[in-house]
Amino acid sequence: MAVAPRPPSPTPPPPDPDLQAGLQYVRAGWFDRAEPLFRNALARYGERPDILHFLAVCLSQRGALDDAEQLWRKAIAKDPKEPMLSYNLGLVARRQGRLDEAARRFRDTIRQAPNHADARLALAGIHMDQGRHAAAERELGELLNDMERAEHEGRPPPKPLLARLRNMLGHALYRCGQPGAALEVLDQAMADAGEDVGRRSQIMGDRALALASQGHHEEAISEAGQAVELAPEAAALHHALGFILYHAGRPEEALGPLQRALELDPGFKGGRNTLALAKSALGRSDEAVALLNEHVQQNPLDRDAVLNLSLLQIGRRAYGEALAVLEPHLKESPDDSRALNNHGLALRGLKRFEEARRTLKRAQRAAGSDPFVLTNLASVLVDLERASEARPLHEQALQGLPGDPRLLANYGICLAALGERDRARDVLDASLASDPDNEEALVARASLDA
């Protein structure tokens, strides 16, 4: 016999005092006080998704990420269409270094809630963490278009959110090699930031990087210094100042801010790379190699560190060590043209010319017309007594970087191998005029004179 459903209660049940107080504590940032209240509610009502969520928030705030993740997984199993749950699972995955899973969770959130700005910003941040700056720029540009459209329709987004979005977009544009567009967006971000000192300092740091990439080093150094004064505990700003000083040809001055960045945040991404480059520029290559070796042992897939360390090892003629550094990265990223280029250089240093040619040919397929890949492949062809095949590659490389002393030296060596001695002398002299210490050009020029 069917039983008729009970009619709904005319009045809703009274609010739970533990949940009410717990939510107030969460809003105030007192997560340690909120946690026992949510546990009490969990014991009374069972694994309700909302209670699981709030308890997970408290656990994540005190660093118990594994426990928080388990609670969010239980919550999303019970309520798979709640975007806040997938968003928080993405945040946990990102904090634990599982970037692909984090990106998937953020995409799930965006599918469920297309206007979830935090998820779209977080997804763009994942792209930047993975070095996919063009993808980040697209995501951020689309979000900015949506926000500007909402503003025109009378639904203006909060200024702090706009400032954060434009700040990230400006950085992505800078990393995509568009410093002019980056500065335009960053200036808008500065207007949005108002009196927010923390945001203003970050924007100034990114403006300084964009200015430096345009060659305005003095202006960039000044702006980066002002940013550090505004936020002296921000490791990223000290690193930006040191990075700019290094690229301005002032490595000695770069050491102080770079070391300070690592004191503030020993795990700062890129900090050891730039410090190692500065030390190498000062002739302290052993210190630079030791610094990067320590970092790569802890982070064997950090692309920038692997590339920098392998180049340092090649410069020291430690070719076998360079290969050992590159191989784990190439297993994960077999089409990385710069890593393949360095791998080919190390093989060439070991006189394994045919292996070097094959590796550099792969690098050429991945990189297209990259001048350094072309000149290195051509140089190996000269080693293999195939100088006639090498010549057009050298000439194509010089179209991309005309007047580069390294490319000119390699081209001069090729011309000498072809028997064009007078032309080879002219090209080698042009190389030495730009870089009198170019060892390969000096040796080749002396050989022609002999």
N, C-alpha and C positions, 0 to 999 in steps of 0.2 A: 504494500500500500504506500503510495507516494505521500511524502510529508510536505506540506506547504511551507515555503520559506518564511522565516520570521520577519515581520515588518521592520523597517529601519527605525532606530531609536529617534525620537523627536528631538533629542539634544545630543550633540557629540560628546564623547567621553572627555573628562577634564584633562588638561595638559599634564604630562608627566613632569614632576618637579626636578628629577635628575636630568632629564633631557633639556629642560628649559635652562637650568643653571649651567649645564655643560656647554650649551651653545653660547651663553653669555661669556663664559670663560674663554672659549675658542675665539670669539670676536675680540676679546681683550688681549689675546696672545698668551693666556695662562693655560697652556696645554697640560702641564703636570697636574693642575687642579681639576681639569675637565676629565682626564682619563678615568679615574675611579668612578665618576658619576656615570660615564658611558658603560663601564663594565657592569655597574649595578643594573642599568637599563637592559643590557644584553642578557643578564641572568633572568630578568623578569619576563622579557618579551621574546627571547630567542633571537635567532640570527636574521633580524630585519635588515634589509639593505641600507637604510639610512643610519641605523645604529652602527653597523659594521663600518660604514664610511667614516663617520665621525671618530670612532675609536682608531681607525687606521690613520687618520690625520694626526691624532695625538702621538701615535707610535712613530710615525715618520718624522715628526718634529724632534723627537729625542734620539733619532738615529737608528731605530729598530726597523730598518727597511725591509728585511725578510718577513718579519711578522706583519708589518703593514701591508706588504704585497699579498700575503695569503688572505688577509681580511678583504682586501679589494677584489681579489679573484672570487671569493665566496659571494661578495655582494653583486658582482657583475654576472655571475651564474644565475642569480635570482632575478636580476633586473638588467638584462643585456642591452636594453635600449636607452639606458641612462648615460648621457655623454660625460657627466662629471666623473663617473667611475673609470671609463676608458682613459680619460685625460689624466687622472691621478696615477693609473697604472703606467702610463707613458712617462710621467715625471719620475717614478721610481726606477723604471728601466733605464732612463737617461742617467740618473745619479749613479746607477750601478754599472754604467759603461756599455749597456746593451742597446746600442744606437739604432740598429735595424728594427728591433722590437718596439722601441720607443716611437720611431717614425710610424710604424704600423698602427700603434694605439692612437696616435694623434690624428692619423687619417681616418680611423674609425670615428673619433670624436667629431671631426669635421663633416663626415657623411651624415651623422646623426644631428649635428647642429652647425650648419654652414656658416653661421655668424659668430661662432666661438672664436673670438679674436685671440685669446691666450693660446689655444691649440694651434692656430695658424702661425703665430709667432714662435711657438715652441718647435713646430715642424721646420720652419725656416732656420731656427737655431741648430737643429740636427744637421740640416744640409751644410751649414757653415762648419760645424764640428767635423764633418766628413770631407771638407774641402770642396764641396759642390756649390760654389758661390753663385754660379749662374742660376741654379735651381732656387737658391735662397732669394736671389734678386727677383725672380719671376713670382714666387709666392708672396713676397712682401709688396711687390708692385701691384699685384691683384688685390691684396688686402687694402692697400692705400686707396686704390680706385674705388673700392666698395665704400670705404669710410668717407671719401670726398663726395661720393654720390649721396650718401646718407646726410651729410652736412648740407648739401644743396637742397635736400628735401625737408629740411628743418629738423633733422635728428642729429645734431652735432655730437660726435664722439668726445669723450673726456680728453682734455688737453694732455694730461700725463700719458695716456695711451698713444695719442698721436706723436708725442715727443719720442716715446720709446720706439714706435714703429719706424719713424723717419730716421732715428739714430741707427737702427739696425739696417735699414735700407741704404743709408749713406755708407756704412761700413761694407756692405755687400758690393755696392757699386765701386768702391775703392779697390776691393779685392778682385773685381772683374776688370780692372785696368781702365776705369772711367772716372778719373779723379775730378774732372770738371763737373760732371753730373752729381758726383758724391758731394762736392762742396755746396752745390745748389740745394740739395735735399737737407744737408746738415745745417745750413743756415735757417731753413724753415723749422727744423727740429729745435734749434736754439730759441726761436720765437715761441714755440709751443711749450718749452721747458719752463718759462717764466723764471721764478726765483729758486727752483729746485737745484741746489748746489751739486748734488750727486749726479743728476742727469746732465747738467751743464758741463761738468768736468769730463764726463765720458764723451760728450759731443765734441768738446775741444780737443780731446785726444785723437779722435777720428779725423777731425779737420786737419790737425797737424800732420797725420800720416798722408792724407790726400795732398796737402801742400808739398810735402817732401817728395812725393812721387811725381810732382810737376817740376821738381828742381828748385823749389823755393825753400831751401834748407834753413836759412836764418829765420825766416818768418815761422817756419814749422817748429824750430827749436824753441823759439820764444813762446809760441802757443802751447806746446807740450809742457814747458816749464810752468806756465800759468795754471795748466790743468793739474799738475802735481801739487802746486801750492793750494789749490782748492780742495784736493782729496789726497792728502799725503800718505794715507794708508792703502791706496789703490795700487796693487801690484801691476795691473795692466797699464796704468799711466806711466809708472817708472820705466816699464819695458818699452813703451812707445817712445819715450824720450831717449833711452839708450839706443833703440833701433834706428832712430833718425840720426843721432850723432854718429853711429857707426857708418851709415850710408852716406853721411856728409863728409866722410874721410877723417873723422875725429875719434878713432877707436879708443884712445887713452881716456878721453872724457866720457866715453860710453860705458866704461867698466863700472863706475860708481852706481848709476841708476839701474844697470842690469843686475848687479849684485844685490841691490836693495830690493828689486822686484822678487828675486828668489828668496830673500830673507822673509819678505812678507807672505809669500806663497811658494813654498819649495816645489810644489807640483805644477807651477804655472806653465801652461802649454807654450812652447816656443822660447821660453826664457833661457834655457841652457843652450839652445841652438844659437841664439844671437850672441850670448856671452862667449861661446866657443869661437864664433866667427871673429869677434873683436879680439880675442886673445891670439888667434891665428894671424890676424892682420898685424899684430905687434910682435910677431916672430915667436910666440909662445905656443908653438904647435903641439908640443907634448902635453901641455895643460889642456889645450882644446880637445885633443883626442881622448884624454882621460875623462874629461867632463862628458863628452858625448858617448863614450863607451859605457859609462855608468848609467846614463839615461837610456840608451838603446837596450841594455840588458834588462831594464825594468819595463821598457816600452818598445819591444822589437818591431812593431808595425807603425811606429811614428815616422811617417814618410819624410818630413823635413829633416829630422835627426838622422835617419838612415842615409839620405842623399848627402847631407853635409859631411857626415863621418866618412862615407865612402870616398868622397872627393879629397878629404884631408889625407886619407890613407893612400890614395893614388898619388897625391902630391909628395908623400914621403916614400914612394916606391914600395909600399907595403901592399902589394897587389892581392896576395892571397887573403889578407885580412879584409880588404875591401870586398872581395867576392863573398866571404863568410857573412859580412854585414848585410849584403844586398839579397842573398838568396832567400831568406825567410819572407822578405817583403815581396819579392817577385813571385813566390808561390801564391801569395794572396792577391797580388795585382800584376798578372803576367803581361799586361799591355801598358804598363807605366813607362812612357817613353824616356823620361829622365833617368829612371832606375836602369832601364836597358842601356841607355847611353853610358852610364857609369860602369855598368857590367862589361860592356864592350871595351871601354878604356882599360879596365883592369886586366881583361884577357889579352889585350894588345901589349900591356906592360910585361906580361908573362910570355910574350912572343907566341901566343896561341892564335895566330893571325886568322886562320879560317874560321875558328869559333867566334872570334871577335867580329869578323865580317858578317856572319849569320846573325849575331845578336844585334849589331848596329843596323842591319837591314830590317829587322823586326822593329827597332826603334824608329826607323824612317817611316815604315808603314803606319806606325801609331802617331808619329809627330808631324807627318807631312813635310813641310819645307823648313823645319827648324834649322837655323844655320849651323849650330854646333853639332847636331846629329849628322848633317850632311858633310861637314868638314872632317869629322872623325871617321865616318864611313869611307870617305875618299882617301884619308891618310892610310887606312888599313889596306885599301886597294893598291896604294903605292908600295906598301910593305910586301904585297903579294906580286909585285912587278906587273901591275895592271894600271899603270899611270894614265894610259889613254882613256880608260873608263872613269878614272878619278877626276880628270880635269873638268868636265862639265858640272860635276857635283860641287867642286870648289868654287867654280864661277857662280853657280846658283846660290851657294852660301853667302858669297860676297855681295850679291844683289840684296840679300836680306840685311846684312851688316857691313856696308861698304866702309873700308878703312880700318876695320878691326885688326889689331896687330897679330892676334893669334891666327885668325883666318888667313891673313896675308902670309904669315910664316909658312903655314901648311901649303898654301898655293905655290909659294916660291920653291919649296922642296919638290913639289910635283913637277913644276916646270923644269927644274934641274934634272929630274929623273927622265924627262922627255928629251933632254939634250938642248933645251932652249936656255942656254947659259946666260946670255945678256939680259933676256927678259926676266929670268930668275933673280939676277943681281938687283934689278930695279925693284922688283916686288919685295925682296928681302930687305933692301935699304929702306923702303917705305914702312915696313913692319918695325924696323929698328928705330926709325925716326919717331914713331909713336911710343915704343917701349924698348929703350936701349938695353934692358936686362933680359929680353926674351931669349932664353937659353937655346931653344931649337933654332931660332933665326940666326943667332951668333954662330952656332956650330955649322949650319948649312952655308952661311956666308963664308966662313973660314975655309970650308971644304972647296967652295968654288974658287977661291983665291989660290988655294994650293994646287 
